[in-house]
């Protein structure tokens, strides 16, 4: 006897939703996955896989694809931004054993392609361009009305529709809303220099931190967090000049990349927003996971990994308990404090950056957060 469902609806086809669909189908459930995007497309540059994220994706069974399509690395090299000189090299923890890489990066569209192919191959019913209009439930199941007028009944509903979730508003109406953090993140793709193969790089100054993550064979992306307290609108035509100006004091290799940013350079710019539901993530037979309940900032590179962990832990606890309420309580026991640590420390790192805190203080919090996140989930 277990609380594992025979039928499940997953709302949201991002990393959290696809992870839940995979794990539920592995456990024998018939899964319907819906996503509001009729093309089921994904935007953005690359994903930095921290040790936490790399372990979670490997535990999901994606190690071979990550290693072949992504770009693993085992160290992060810290440089002085103004001159480019190497300050120190930090080895990353190998959570999968000494024979497996510690982390790395992958193109977001490539990860989406890997995961969506796995979801389809496992037999999920994938319905696109669709949202949930209404949910009602009783002791035996959940009745769902979809935006197109069709209906369905499921043993379990997993809400994984992201930061601006409609499922969160529907099932947890008193939950907090996403908040702007005061920072925006810039991302730009570049060719990977030969000398940076297998290395993540960060360039630091008292006022700016710029990072480079290899994320595909021969490719990497640059990320830069900017303090923008008034959250200005940036027109795409203005972005190259703004970004070059942000990097005006950079030297060495970063200056070379700065100088090739032009009007035709694809630039991803996004205000950084966050939300944390500090309480139960479920209501009856509907449970929420991923960014829907704990959207973090990029400072610890762990948002994707936390979403995958949610899915793995949820299905583990459903298999260990006889009832859904017992499984959900055990799920919360394992996930809430971990989410509070990752989201809280990520936000704190952003606050330290915006305040111009000493790098030693920022590094100490980052190291403590990394060590804590390496604990088993």
Secondary structure, DSSP 4 states (H G I P E B T S, - for coil): -----SEEEEE--SHHHHHHHHHHHHTT-EEEEEES-TT----SSEEEE-HHHHHHHHHTT-HHHHHHHSEEESEEEEEETTT--EEEEEEPP-TT-TTS--EEEEEHHHHHHHHHHHHHHTT-EEEES--EEEEEEETTEEEEEETTS-EEEESEEEE---TT-HHHHHH-TTSPPPEEEEEEEEEEEEEPPGGGTTEEEEEE-SS-EEEEEEEETTEEEEEEEEE-TT-----HHHHHHHHHHHTTT--HHHHHHHHT--TT--EEEEEEEEEE--S--EETTEEE-THHHHE--GGGS-HHHHHHHHHHHHHHHHHH-SSHHHHHHHHHHHHHHHHHHHHHHHHHHHHHHHHT--HHHHHHHHHHHHHHHTS--
